[in-house]
């Protein structure tokens, strides 16, 4: 567990260079868990590592998120978040890369519950979303995973919730994609925040050990 007394840029580079990224991936990432009474549990990514992911990076991020949401014993339903909806802005680089990532994911994983690009409020409002876009692959499904087009939007989202909502529990960042159970915390993390990440790191290490033994 690292990050309280070191800048994450240094620790991220050390983790990538020394421990390495899991075979089959080019990048690793982090997610945060948002627990609220109104919306239940929501996973958001990438909140720490990739500042401006490409279309291919976003596909990998969705794959990592899917596996990790399942790890937390939930069925992943992913929305690729943007400022536009299903191709309404075909000029913006951010909107286009999210749209293309969805096309790749649909072709690669026909059974995967993922769609977009879509605005955040529509992603979380199933009734309005399904009425306006009945063709969506996530129709009738509660979205529990939000993937943002860049680090700024993802990180700002959970920090805003943390600052404005007293009844929201935020856990993370949770590392996804490294060979070992290395996890990071923010500089301003409380003891409770560190304990949450430590508990996840211990479970992560145990499962990796059991998997390797098989």
DAGITA-V582511 format. One record per residue. N is the residue number from 1. NEAR is the number of other C-alpha atoms within 12 Angstrom. Layout:
n=(N:N)
near=(NEAR:NEAR)
This chain:
n=(1:2:3:4:5:6:7:8:9:10:11:12:13:14:15:16:17:18:19:20:21:22:23:24:25:26:27:28:29:30:31:32:33:34:35:36:37:38:39:40:41:42:43:44:45:46:47:48:49:50:51:52:53:54:55:56:57:58:59:60:61:62:63:64:65:66:67:68:69:70:71:72:73:74:75:76:77:78:79:80:81:82:83:84:85:86:87:88:89:90:91:92:93:94:95:96:97:98:99:100:101:102:103:104:105:106:107:108:109:110:111:112:113:114:115:116:117:118:119:120:121:122:123:124:125:126:127:128:129:130:131:132:133:134:135:136:137:138:139:140:141:142:143:144:145:146:147:148:149:150:151:152:153:154:155:156:157:158:159:160:161:162:163:164:165:166:167:168:169:170:171:172:173:174:175:176:177:178:179:180:181:182:183:184:185:186:187:188:189:190:191:192:193:194:195:196:197:198:199:200:201:202:203:204:205:206:207:208:209:210:211:212:213:214)
near=(32:28:28:19:15:18:18:25:19:16:25:31:20:20:31:28:15:14:20:23:26:22:12:14:23:23:35:43:46:40:44:45:40:32:24:20:13:14:21:20:29:36:45:49:52:47:42:39:36:31:24:24:33:26:27:24:33:44:39:32:44:50:37:37:45:36:24:30:31:17:19:20:11:21:24:34:37:46:50:50:42:36:29:28:30:34:26:17:20:19:13:18:22:31:31:30:34:45:39:28:37:41:27:25:32:24:15:17:19:14:15:25:32:43:46:45:42:39:29:30:19:32:43:31:25:25:19:17:30:21:14:17:24:16:14:28:30:34:28:21:25:29:40:38:45:50:52:51:46:35:27:21:27:37:31:21:30:34:28:17:22:25:14:13:18:13:16:23:28:37:38:42:41:47:43:44:37:33:26:27:30:36:44:43:39:31:18:17:24:17:14:16:28:27:19:26:34:26:20:31:27:20:21:27:22:16:17:21:15:11:10:11:8:7)
